[in-house]
Amino acid sequence: MADRNRNNRTIAARQSKIARMALGWRVGDAAEAAQVARGTLLRFEAGEALMPRTVLAIQRAYEDAGIEFLFGPAPGLRVHGRHFATRR
């Protein structure tokens, strides 16, 4: 995807978890797609700060699977034309 991350924004932990769930991926599936350890993905989803390149690898794995991340006042994501908000 050539325009990926065109706003230089990276995903938040909630977006990662919702993207994984929207795709029906287990932690191991997402970790494998992002080429990171399962523990790394779990730490990120729990809110731990990771190296920017690691977060970008996770984000790119989801984007390659068809997720479009939304940023702004109501961050969330879209998958196959459906919108998932990350607000509680």
Stockholm file with secondary structure:
# STOCKHOLM 1.0

chainA/1-88         MADRNRNNRTIAARQSKIARMALGWRVGDAAEAAQVARGTLLRFEAGEALMPRTVLAIQRAYEDAGIEFLFGPAPGLRVHGRHFATRR
#=GR chainA/1-88 SS CTTTTTTCCCCCHHHHHHHHHHHTCCHHHHHHHHTCCHHHHHHHHTTCCCCHHHHHHHHHHHHHTTEEEECSSSCEEEETTEEEECCC
#=GC SS_cons        CTTTTTTCCCCCHHHHHHHHHHHTCCHHHHHHHHTCCHHHHHHHHTTCCCCHHHHHHHHHHHHHTTEEEECSSSCEEEETTEEEECCC
//
